């Protein structure tokens, strides 16, 4: 199990291809910003043909939760100005292990089914969260042409 502050069992701050992260302190807005890189799933030969490999991940604001023991991250507010099509789902109660399909979103996060190219890395990423029945969660997914970044 991963550890957080003080040796308390915690969560990783990413469950995907996010790596080579750096932070800086934005003193104008009194916040810490995290940047990182996301590697492409294609083979080296395909990357050369495409002319690119990987991308800069969404910048995230970082802070500690109320207990001071868990790191929280959320996309920076400046991203709102880049949004083209917003899809909003009203609050809904979800049963355990249920699936929620959102109309208007066409994206496959499961890499094992998102490409016909057998040379692509098709590793699936994800995590489970322990939440109480009364706990309310927010999910923010940002979808671009080649990536889905989700925040809980």
OpenMM code with the backbone's topology and positions (N, CA, C; nanometers):
from openmm import Vec3, app, unit

residues = "UNK UNK UNK UNK UNK UNK UNK UNK UNK UNK UNK UNK UNK UNK UNK UNK UNK UNK UNK UNK UNK UNK UNK UNK UNK UNK UNK UNK UNK UNK UNK UNK UNK UNK UNK UNK UNK UNK UNK UNK UNK UNK UNK UNK UNK UNK UNK UNK UNK UNK UNK UNK UNK UNK UNK UNK UNK UNK UNK UNK UNK UNK UNK UNK UNK UNK UNK UNK UNK UNK UNK UNK UNK UNK UNK UNK UNK UNK UNK UNK UNK UNK UNK UNK UNK UNK UNK UNK UNK UNK UNK UNK UNK UNK UNK UNK UNK UNK UNK UNK UNK UNK UNK UNK UNK UNK UNK UNK UNK UNK UNK UNK UNK UNK UNK UNK UNK UNK UNK UNK UNK UNK UNK UNK UNK UNK UNK UNK UNK UNK UNK UNK UNK UNK UNK UNK UNK UNK UNK UNK UNK UNK UNK UNK UNK UNK UNK UNK UNK UNK UNK UNK".split()
positions = [
    Vec3(0.0848, -0.1182, 0.0000),
    Vec3(0.0000, 0.0000, 0.0000),
    Vec3(0.0891, 0.1242, 0.0000),
    Vec3(0.0460, 0.2246, -0.0711),
    Vec3(0.1181, 0.3515, -0.0758),
    Vec3(0.1061, 0.4214, 0.0593),
    Vec3(0.1968, 0.5127, 0.0875),
    Vec3(0.1899, 0.5872, 0.2124),
    Vec3(0.1749, 0.7351, 0.1849),
    Vec3(0.1124, 0.8047, 0.2780),
    Vec3(0.1013, 0.9499, 0.2703),
    Vec3(0.1757, 1.0081, 0.3896),
    Vec3(0.1455, 1.1295, 0.4281),
    Vec3(0.2166, 1.1964, 0.5369),
    Vec3(0.2116, 1.1175, 0.6667),
    Vec3(0.3216, 1.1122, 0.7363),
    Vec3(0.3264, 1.0488, 0.8674),
    Vec3(0.3118, 0.8979, 0.8644),
    Vec3(0.3338, 0.8338, 0.7492),
    Vec3(0.3236, 0.6887, 0.7407),
    Vec3(0.1819, 0.6366, 0.7411),
    Vec3(0.0828, 0.7249, 0.7297),
    Vec3(-0.0571, 0.6835, 0.7258),
    Vec3(-0.0857, 0.6240, 0.5884),
    Vec3(-0.1504, 0.5049, 0.5823),
    Vec3(-0.1822, 0.4484, 0.4508),
    Vec3(-0.2614, 0.5497, 0.3681),
    Vec3(-0.2237, 0.5637, 0.2428),
    Vec3(-0.2887, 0.6624, 0.1574),
    Vec3(-0.3026, 0.6147, 0.0152),
    Vec3(-0.3221, 0.7084, -0.0729),
    Vec3(-0.3438, 0.6803, -0.2135),
    Vec3(-0.2328, 0.7411, -0.2975),
    Vec3(-0.2100, 0.6859, -0.4135),
    Vec3(-0.1189, 0.7465, -0.5089),
    Vec3(-0.1860, 0.8715, -0.5644),
    Vec3(-0.1065, 0.9670, -0.6131),
    Vec3(-0.1727, 1.0842, -0.6704),
    Vec3(-0.2006, 1.0684, -0.8178),
    Vec3(-0.1669, 0.9548, -0.8763),
    Vec3(-0.2078, 0.9259, -1.0129),
    Vec3(-0.2096, 0.7753, -1.0331),
    Vec3(-0.3061, 0.7288, -1.1101),
    Vec3(-0.3198, 0.5864, -1.1399),
    Vec3(-0.3130, 0.5621, -1.2898),
    Vec3(-0.2267, 0.6344, -1.3599),
    Vec3(-0.2157, 0.6194, -1.5045),
    Vec3(-0.0740, 0.6368, -1.5511),
    Vec3(-0.0577, 0.7084, -1.6602),
    Vec3(0.0733, 0.7249, -1.7238),
    Vec3(0.1386, 0.8576, -1.6898),
    Vec3(0.0905, 0.9262, -1.5901),
    Vec3(0.1426, 1.0557, -1.5465),
    Vec3(0.2776, 1.0359, -1.4781),
    Vec3(0.3807, 1.1066, -1.5248),
    Vec3(0.5127, 1.0939, -1.4615),
    Vec3(0.5940, 1.2208, -1.4837),
    Vec3(0.7166, 1.2220, -1.4317),
    Vec3(0.8097, 1.3355, -1.4445),
    Vec3(0.7447, 1.4655, -1.3976),
    Vec3(0.6749, 1.4585, -1.2859),
    Vec3(0.6007, 1.5756, -1.2377),
    Vec3(0.6905, 1.6747, -1.1646),
    Vec3(0.6508, 1.7988, -1.1716),
    Vec3(0.7157, 1.9098, -1.1010),
    Vec3(0.6061, 2.0011, -1.0492),
    Vec3(0.6357, 2.0722, -0.9408),
    Vec3(0.5401, 2.1704, -0.8904),
    Vec3(0.6060, 2.3071, -0.8834),
    Vec3(0.5214, 2.4091, -0.8770),
    Vec3(0.5685, 2.5443, -0.8482),
    Vec3(0.4616, 2.6138, -0.7655),
    Vec3(0.5027, 2.7154, -0.6918),
    Vec3(0.4083, 2.7904, -0.6099),
    Vec3(0.3688, 2.9174, -0.6834),
    Vec3(0.2395, 2.9331, -0.7076),
    Vec3(0.1836, 3.0518, -0.7719),
    Vec3(0.1483, 3.1503, -0.6605),
    Vec3(0.2382, 3.2436, -0.6333),
    Vec3(0.2186, 3.3356, -0.5206),
    Vec3(0.1054, 3.4346, -0.5467),
    Vec3(0.0745, 3.4655, -0.6729),
    Vec3(-0.0363, 3.5565, -0.7034),
    Vec3(-0.1697, 3.4992, -0.6570),
    Vec3(-0.1873, 3.3678, -0.6692),
    Vec3(-0.3135, 3.3037, -0.6320),
    Vec3(-0.2988, 3.2123, -0.5107),
    Vec3(-0.1820, 3.2165, -0.4454),
    Vec3(-0.1573, 3.1400, -0.3235),
    Vec3(-0.1933, 2.9916, -0.3398),
    Vec3(-0.1322, 2.9276, -0.4398),
    Vec3(-0.1619, 2.7873, -0.4678),
    Vec3(-0.0387, 2.7176, -0.5249),
    Vec3(-0.0335, 2.5862, -0.5047),
    Vec3(0.0724, 2.5038, -0.5632),
    Vec3(0.0149, 2.4361, -0.6868),
    Vec3(0.0908, 2.4398, -0.7968),
    Vec3(0.0486, 2.3816, -0.9239),
    Vec3(0.1401, 2.2637, -0.9574),
    Vec3(0.0798, 2.1531, -0.9987),
    Vec3(0.1528, 2.0332, -1.0390),
    Vec3(0.1411, 2.0149, -1.1900),
    Vec3(0.2568, 1.9965, -1.2546),
    Vec3(0.2627, 1.9657, -1.3978),
    Vec3(0.3236, 1.8278, -1.4128),
    Vec3(0.2888, 1.7576, -1.5175),
    Vec3(0.3509, 1.6285, -1.5443),
    Vec3(0.3380, 1.5920, -1.6906),
    Vec3(0.3978, 1.4828, -1.7265),
    Vec3(0.4003, 1.4351, -1.8635),
    Vec3(0.3218, 1.3049, -1.8713),
    Vec3(0.2520, 1.2824, -1.9819),
    Vec3(0.1794, 1.1584, -2.0064),
    Vec3(0.2381, 1.0956, -2.1321),
    Vec3(0.2872, 0.9746, -2.1186),
    Vec3(0.3484, 0.9064, -2.2315),
    Vec3(0.2421, 0.8528, -2.3264),
    Vec3(0.2737, 0.8466, -2.4524),
    Vec3(0.1847, 0.7924, -2.5548),
    Vec3(0.1890, 0.6397, -2.5494),
    Vec3(0.0822, 0.5752, -2.5951),
    Vec3(0.0713, 0.4293, -2.5903),
    Vec3(0.1269, 0.3606, -2.7140),
    Vec3(0.1580, 0.4372, -2.8173),
    Vec3(0.2012, 0.3785, -2.9444),
    Vec3(0.3440, 0.3261, -2.9375),
    Vec3(0.3787, 0.2458, -3.0371),
    Vec3(0.5159, 0.1968, -3.0496),
    Vec3(0.6066, 0.3115, -3.0942),
    Vec3(0.7362, 0.2952, -3.0786),
    Vec3(0.8323, 0.3982, -3.1194),
    Vec3(0.8173, 0.4284, -3.2682),
    Vec3(0.8020, 0.3245, -3.3518),
    Vec3(0.7855, 0.3458, -3.4962),
    Vec3(0.6616, 0.4300, -3.5261),
    Vec3(0.5506, 0.4012, -3.4580),
    Vec3(0.4287, 0.4805, -3.4785),
    Vec3(0.4471, 0.6240, -3.4304),
    Vec3(0.5177, 0.6420, -3.3189),
    Vec3(0.5447, 0.7775, -3.2690),
    Vec3(0.6222, 0.8581, -3.3728),
    Vec3(0.7215, 0.7963, -3.4351),
    Vec3(0.8013, 0.8657, -3.5367),
    Vec3(0.7141, 0.9024, -3.6562),
    Vec3(0.6273, 0.8113, -3.6999),
    Vec3(0.5366, 0.8397, -3.8123),
    Vec3(0.4414, 0.9543, -3.7787),
    Vec3(0.3889, 0.9556, -3.6558),
    Vec3(0.2953, 1.0611, -3.6136),
    Vec3(0.3650, 1.1945, -3.5953),
    Vec3(0.4909, 1.1898, -3.5568),
    Vec3(0.5644, 1.3131, -3.5307),
    Vec3(0.5494, 1.3642, -3.3887),
    Vec3(0.4916, 1.2839, -3.3015),
    Vec3(0.4797, 1.3242, -3.1618),
    Vec3(0.4665, 1.1996, -3.0736),
    Vec3(0.4975, 1.2169, -2.9455),
    Vec3(0.4861, 1.1073, -2.8505),
    Vec3(0.4670, 1.1644, -2.7114),
    Vec3(0.3489, 1.1522, -2.6591),
    Vec3(0.3210, 1.2016, -2.5255),
    Vec3(0.2706, 1.3441, -2.5271),
    Vec3(0.2325, 1.3914, -2.4085),
    Vec3(0.1777, 1.5259, -2.3975),
    Vec3(0.1894, 1.5768, -2.2553),
    Vec3(0.1781, 1.7077, -2.2431),
    Vec3(0.1777, 1.7712, -2.1110),
    Vec3(0.0402, 1.7480, -2.0490),
    Vec3(0.0368, 1.6947, -1.9291),
    Vec3(-0.0902, 1.6684, -1.8612),
    Vec3(-0.1552, 1.7990, -1.8168),
    Vec3(-0.2818, 1.7890, -1.7826),
    Vec3(-0.3574, 1.9033, -1.7314),
    Vec3(-0.2884, 1.9545, -1.6048),
    Vec3(-0.2632, 2.0854, -1.5948),
    Vec3(-0.2068, 2.1385, -1.4699),
    Vec3(-0.3099, 2.1269, -1.3569),
    Vec3(-0.2627, 2.0881, -1.2397),
    Vec3(-0.3517, 2.0632, -1.1254),
    Vec3(-0.3103, 2.1486, -1.0066),
    Vec3(-0.4093, 2.1981, -0.9362),
    Vec3(-0.3843, 2.2657, -0.8092),
    Vec3(-0.3738, 2.1577, -0.7026),
    Vec3(-0.2764, 2.1701, -0.6120),
    Vec3(-0.2550, 2.0728, -0.5046),
    Vec3(-0.2791, 2.1362, -0.3689),
    Vec3(-0.3377, 2.0614, -0.2771),
    Vec3(-0.3516, 2.1053, -0.1389),
    Vec3(-0.3743, 1.9828, -0.0510),
    Vec3(-0.3615, 1.9999, 0.0799),
    Vec3(-0.3891, 1.8917, 0.1738),
    Vec3(-0.5344, 1.8985, 0.2183),
    Vec3(-0.5958, 1.7817, 0.2396),
    Vec3(-0.7342, 1.7789, 0.2863),
    Vec3(-0.7435, 1.8340, 0.4290),
    Vec3(-0.8647, 1.8381, 0.4832),
    Vec3(-0.8866, 1.8960, 0.6165),
    Vec3(-0.8055, 1.8266, 0.7251),
    Vec3(-0.7801, 1.6968, 0.7087),
    Vec3(-0.7014, 1.6236, 0.8089),
    Vec3(-0.5526, 1.6550, 0.7969),
    Vec3(-0.5120, 1.7111, 0.6838),
    Vec3(-0.3714, 1.7403, 0.6605),
    Vec3(-0.2890, 1.6173, 0.6260),
    Vec3(-0.3562, 1.5056, 0.5961),
    Vec3(-0.2853, 1.3801, 0.5710),
    Vec3(-0.2943, 1.3301, 0.4275),
    Vec3(-0.3847, 1.3839, 0.3479),
    Vec3(-0.4001, 1.3370, 0.2104),
    Vec3(-0.3900, 1.4530, 0.1124),
    Vec3(-0.3171, 1.4281, 0.0073),
    Vec3(-0.2991, 1.5264, -0.0979),
    Vec3(-0.4211, 1.5258, -0.1897),
    Vec3(-0.4723, 1.6438, -0.2200),
    Vec3(-0.5878, 1.6594, -0.3080),
    Vec3(-0.5416, 1.7345, -0.4317),
    Vec3(-0.5988, 1.6996, -0.5465),
    Vec3(-0.5663, 1.7709, -0.6697),
    Vec3(-0.6928, 1.7923, -0.7513),
    Vec3(-0.6944, 1.9019, -0.8249),
    Vec3(-0.8087, 1.9352, -0.9099),
    Vec3(-0.7563, 2.0239, -1.0227),
    Vec3(-0.8128, 2.0137, -1.1423),
    Vec3(-0.7645, 2.0972, -1.2533),
    Vec3(-0.7700, 2.2460, -1.2181),
    Vec3(-0.6727, 2.3217, -1.2666),
    Vec3(-0.6706, 2.4660, -1.2395),
    Vec3(-0.7916, 2.5325, -1.3053),
    Vec3(-0.8428, 2.6383, -1.2434),
    Vec3(-0.9643, 2.7047, -1.2915),
    Vec3(-0.9461, 2.7661, -1.4303),
    Vec3(-0.8245, 2.7992, -1.4678),
    Vec3(-0.8001, 2.8609, -1.5981),
    Vec3(-0.8413, 2.7708, -1.7149),
    Vec3(-0.8531, 2.6414, -1.6904),
    Vec3(-0.8935, 2.5487, -1.7961),
    Vec3(-1.0365, 2.5720, -1.8428),
    Vec3(-1.1180, 2.6339, -1.7587),
    Vec3(-1.2571, 2.6611, -1.7967),
    Vec3(-1.2655, 2.7380, -1.9282),
    Vec3(-1.1698, 2.8279, -1.9522),
    Vec3(-1.1735, 2.9097, -2.0742),
    Vec3(-1.1427, 2.8277, -2.1996),
    Vec3(-1.0908, 2.7068, -2.1844),
    Vec3(-1.0572, 2.6219, -2.2988),
    Vec3(-1.1680, 2.5232, -2.3341),
    Vec3(-1.2670, 2.5109, -2.2485),
    Vec3(-1.3719, 2.4115, -2.2689),
    Vec3(-1.4527, 2.4441, -2.3943),
    Vec3(-1.4759, 2.3407, -2.4748),
    Vec3(-1.5549, 2.3571, -2.5962),
    Vec3(-1.6973, 2.3069, -2.5743),
    Vec3(-1.7110, 2.1862, -2.5225),
    Vec3(-1.8435, 2.1282, -2.5021),
    Vec3(-1.8514, 2.0710, -2.3609),
    Vec3(-1.9382, 2.1271, -2.2802),
    Vec3(-1.9536, 2.0800, -2.1427),
    Vec3(-2.0698, 1.9819, -2.1358),
    Vec3(-2.0470, 1.8716, -2.0682),
    Vec3(-2.1524, 1.7743, -2.0420),
    Vec3(-2.1663, 1.7670, -1.8904),
    Vec3(-2.2845, 1.7969, -1.8392),
    Vec3(-2.3078, 1.7987, -1.6949),
    Vec3(-2.4100, 1.6917, -1.6592),
    Vec3(-2.3829, 1.6191, -1.5545),
    Vec3(-2.4743, 1.5172, -1.5046),
    Vec3(-2.5222, 1.5607, -1.3671),
    Vec3(-2.6539, 1.5741, -1.3470),
    Vec3(-2.7020, 1.6134, -1.2140),
    Vec3(-2.6673, 1.5078, -1.1090),
    Vec3(-2.6702, 1.5482, -0.9837),
    Vec3(-2.6385, 1.4563, -0.8736),
    Vec3(-2.7269, 1.3330, -0.8813),
    Vec3(-2.6668, 1.2198, -0.8497),
    Vec3(-2.7373, 1.0933, -0.8616),
    Vec3(-2.6834, 0.9971, -0.7571),
    Vec3(-2.7714, 0.9163, -0.6965),
    Vec3(-2.7284, 0.8134, -0.6030),
    Vec3(-2.6880, 0.6904, -0.6830),
    Vec3(-2.5697, 0.6365, -0.6559),
    Vec3(-2.5207, 0.5186, -0.7268),
    Vec3(-2.5125, 0.3999, -0.6325),
    Vec3(-2.5630, 0.2877, -0.6765),
    Vec3(-2.5500, 0.1630, -0.6014),
    Vec3(-2.4062, 0.1137, -0.6133),
    Vec3(-2.3644, 0.0291, -0.5207),
    Vec3(-2.2293, -0.0274, -0.5250),
    Vec3(-2.2070, -0.1006, -0.6567),
    Vec3(-2.0899, -0.0817, -0.7155),
    Vec3(-2.0464, -0.1484, -0.8389),
    Vec3(-2.1333, -0.1140, -0.9595),
    Vec3(-2.2066, -0.0041, -0.9531),
    Vec3(-2.2907, 0.0339, -1.0666),
    Vec3(-2.2086, 0.1073, -1.1721),
    Vec3(-2.2611, 0.1115, -1.2929),
    Vec3(-2.1980, 0.1813, -1.4044),
    Vec3(-2.2874, 0.2981, -1.4420),
    Vec3(-2.2274, 0.4123, -1.4634),
    Vec3(-2.3023, 0.5315, -1.5014),
    Vec3(-2.2583, 0.5729, -1.6409),
    Vec3(-2.3496, 0.5643, -1.7365),
    Vec3(-2.3188, 0.6039, -1.8733),
    Vec3(-2.3659, 0.7472, -1.8937),
    Vec3(-2.2793, 0.8294, -1.9500),
    Vec3(-2.3103, 0.9700, -1.9729),
    Vec3(-2.3329, 0.9909, -2.1218),
    Vec3(-2.4532, 1.0322, -2.1608),
    Vec3(-2.4777, 1.0576, -2.3029),
    Vec3(-2.4050, 1.1846, -2.3452),
    Vec3(-2.3573, 1.1858, -2.4679),
    Vec3(-2.2827, 1.3004, -2.5183),
    Vec3(-2.1336, 1.2852, -2.5037),
    Vec3(-2.0894, 1.1779, -2.4390),
    Vec3(-1.9465, 1.1525, -2.4226),
    Vec3(-1.9122, 1.0258, -2.4989),
    Vec3(-1.8218, 1.0382, -2.5933),
    Vec3(-1.7774, 0.9209, -2.6680),
    Vec3(-1.6274, 0.9065, -2.6481),
    Vec3(-1.5906, 0.8317, -2.5472),
    Vec3(-1.4493, 0.8095, -2.5171),
    Vec3(-1.4340, 0.6713, -2.4567),
    Vec3(-1.3249, 0.6064, -2.4871),
    Vec3(-1.2960, 0.4750, -2.4309),
    Vec3(-1.1745, 0.4867, -2.3409),
    Vec3(-1.1947, 0.4751, -2.2105),
    Vec3(-1.0820, 0.4800, -2.1182),
    Vec3(-1.0134, 0.3450, -2.1073),
    Vec3(-1.0797, 0.2412, -2.1479),
    Vec3(-1.0224, 0.1076, -2.1412),
    Vec3(-0.9350, 0.0869, -2.2644),
    Vec3(-0.8035, 0.1014, -2.2475),
    Vec3(-0.7122, 0.0922, -2.3621),
    Vec3(-0.7162, -0.0443, -2.4294),
    Vec3(-0.7606, -0.1471, -2.3577),
    Vec3(-0.7644, -0.2797, -2.4186),
    Vec3(-0.8655, -0.2849, -2.5322),
    Vec3(-0.9612, -0.1891, -2.5331),
    Vec3(-1.0630, -0.1866, -2.6385),
    Vec3(-1.0636, -0.0576, -2.7190),
    Vec3(-0.9735, 0.0357, -2.6912),
    Vec3(-0.9803, 0.1670, -2.7551),
    Vec3(-0.8969, 0.1780, -2.8824),
    Vec3(-0.8292, 0.0717, -2.9228),
    Vec3(-0.7481, 0.0760, -3.0449),
    Vec3(-0.7439, -0.0621, -3.1085),
    Vec3(-0.7404, -0.0633, -3.2406),
    Vec3(-0.7246, -0.1891, -3.3133),
    Vec3(-0.5777, -0.2235, -3.3348),
    Vec3(-0.4888, -0.1318, -3.2992),
    Vec3(-0.3456, -0.1515, -3.3176),
    Vec3(-0.2915, -0.2374, -3.2034),
    Vec3(-0.2510, -0.3596, -3.2342),
    Vec3(-0.2001, -0.4511, -3.1315),
    Vec3(-0.0645, -0.4101, -3.0763),
    Vec3(0.0049, -0.3159, -3.1425),
    Vec3(0.1359, -0.2704, -3.0961),
    Vec3(0.1241, -0.1658, -2.9849),
    Vec3(0.0059, -0.1078, -2.9667),
    Vec3(-0.0127, -0.0076, -2.8617),
    Vec3(-0.0095, -0.0725, -2.7235),
    Vec3(0.0388, 0.0028, -2.6254),
    Vec3(0.0321, -0.0401, -2.4860),
    Vec3(-0.1142, -0.0341, -2.4449),
    Vec3(-0.1702, -0.1459, -2.4037),
    Vec3(-0.3124, -0.1506, -2.3698),
    Vec3(-0.3352, -0.1778, -2.2215),
    Vec3(-0.2430, -0.1300, -2.1392),
    Vec3(-0.2568, -0.1438, -1.9948),
    Vec3(-0.3790, -0.0660, -1.9476),
    Vec3(-0.4592, -0.1252, -1.8603),
    Vec3(-0.5733, -0.0552, -1.8014),
    Vec3(-0.5327, -0.0006, -1.6652),
    Vec3(-0.5789, 0.1198, -1.6342),
    Vec3(-0.5460, 0.1851, -1.5075),
    Vec3(-0.6749, 0.2167, -1.4327),
    Vec3(-0.6670, 0.2199, -1.3020),
    Vec3(-0.7826, 0.2557, -1.2225),
    Vec3(-0.7540, 0.2352, -1.0756),
    Vec3(-0.8504, 0.2697, -0.9951),
    Vec3(-0.8357, 0.2561, -0.8510),
    Vec3(-0.9738, 0.2435, -0.7883),
    Vec3(-0.9776, 0.1919, -0.6689),
    Vec3(-1.1006, 0.1831, -0.5921),
    Vec3(-1.0910, 0.2785, -0.4746),
    Vec3(-1.2014, 0.3416, -0.4413),
    Vec3(-1.2076, 0.4317, -0.3269),
    Vec3(-1.3070, 0.3772, -0.2265),
    Vec3(-1.2706, 0.3799, -0.1003),
    Vec3(-1.3650, 0.3450, 0.0049),
    Vec3(-1.4405, 0.4710, 0.0434),
    Vec3(-1.5699, 0.4703, 0.0224),
    Vec3(-1.6528, 0.5851, 0.0589),
    Vec3(-1.7732, 0.5354, 0.1374),
    Vec3(-1.8223, 0.6197, 0.2256),
    Vec3(-1.9428, 0.5847, 0.3005),
    Vec3(-2.0643, 0.6074, 0.2118),
    Vec3(-2.1754, 0.5448, 0.2469),
    Vec3(-2.2981, 0.5584, 0.1672),
    Vec3(-2.3465, 0.7023, 0.1601),
    Vec3(-2.3167, 0.7811, 0.2619),
    Vec3(-2.3654, 0.9191, 0.2648),
    Vec3(-2.2663, 1.0181, 0.2033),
    Vec3(-2.1484, 0.9704, 0.1669),
    Vec3(-2.0453, 1.0604, 0.1150),
    Vec3(-2.0754, 1.1017, -0.0287),
    Vec3(-2.0582, 1.2301, -0.0544),
    Vec3(-2.0809, 1.2840, -0.1880),
    Vec3(-1.9460, 1.3004, -0.2577),
    Vec3(-1.9374, 1.2527, -0.3816),
    Vec3(-1.8148, 1.2641, -0.4596),
    Vec3(-1.8390, 1.3511, -0.5819),
    Vec3(-1.7353, 1.4174, -0.6258),
    Vec3(-1.7394, 1.4915, -0.7519),
    Vec3(-1.6421, 1.4248, -0.8466),
    Vec3(-1.6840, 1.4077, -0.9708),
    Vec3(-1.5987, 1.3508, -1.0739),
    Vec3(-1.5844, 1.4525, -1.1855),
    Vec3(-1.4622, 1.4806, -1.2223),
    Vec3(-1.4351, 1.5727, -1.3335),
    Vec3(-1.3496, 1.4977, -1.4330),
    Vec3(-1.3991, 1.4793, -1.5549),
    Vec3(-1.3230, 1.4138, -1.6609),
    Vec3(-1.3016, 1.5125, -1.7732),
    Vec3(-1.1769, 1.5281, -1.8128),
    Vec3(-1.1403, 1.6163, -1.9229),
    Vec3(-1.0963, 1.5273, -2.0382),
    Vec3(-1.1638, 1.5420, -2.1517),
    Vec3(-1.1431, 1.4529, -2.2650),
    Vec3(-1.0933, 1.5334, -2.3836),
    Vec3(-0.9812, 1.4910, -2.4382),
    Vec3(-0.9248, 1.5529, -2.5576),
    Vec3(-0.9134, 1.4430, -2.6634),
    Vec3(-0.8508, 1.4718, -2.7738),
    Vec3(-0.8444, 1.3754, -2.8836),
    Vec3(-0.7755, 1.2446, -2.8467),
    Vec3(-0.6744, 1.2485, -2.7627),
    Vec3(-0.5988, 1.1261, -2.7358),
    Vec3(-0.5859, 1.0929, -2.5878),
    Vec3(-0.6602, 1.1619, -2.5019),
    Vec3(-0.6427, 1.1388, -2.3584),
    Vec3(-0.7713, 1.1699, -2.2822),
    Vec3(-0.7910, 1.0959, -2.1738),
    Vec3(-0.8971, 1.1240, -2.0772),
    Vec3(-0.8279, 1.1401, -1.9426),
    Vec3(-0.8469, 1.2555, -1.8774),
    Vec3(-0.7930, 1.2767, -1.7430),
    Vec3(-0.9116, 1.2947, -1.6495),
    Vec3(-0.9201, 1.2109, -1.5467),
    Vec3(-1.0326, 1.2145, -1.4536),
    Vec3(-0.9846, 1.2463, -1.3133),
    Vec3(-1.0658, 1.3232, -1.2420),
    Vec3(-1.0351, 1.3668, -1.1057),
    Vec3(-1.1557, 1.3373, -1.0185),
    Vec3(-1.1325, 1.2759, -0.8994),
    Vec3(-1.2404, 1.2455, -0.8052),
    Vec3(-1.2199, 1.3297, -0.6827),
] * unit.nanometer
topology = app.Topology()
chain = topology.addChain("A")
for resn in residues:
    res = topology.addResidue(resn, chain)
    for name in ("N", "CA", "C"):
        topology.addAtom(name, app.Element.getBySymbol(name[0]), res)
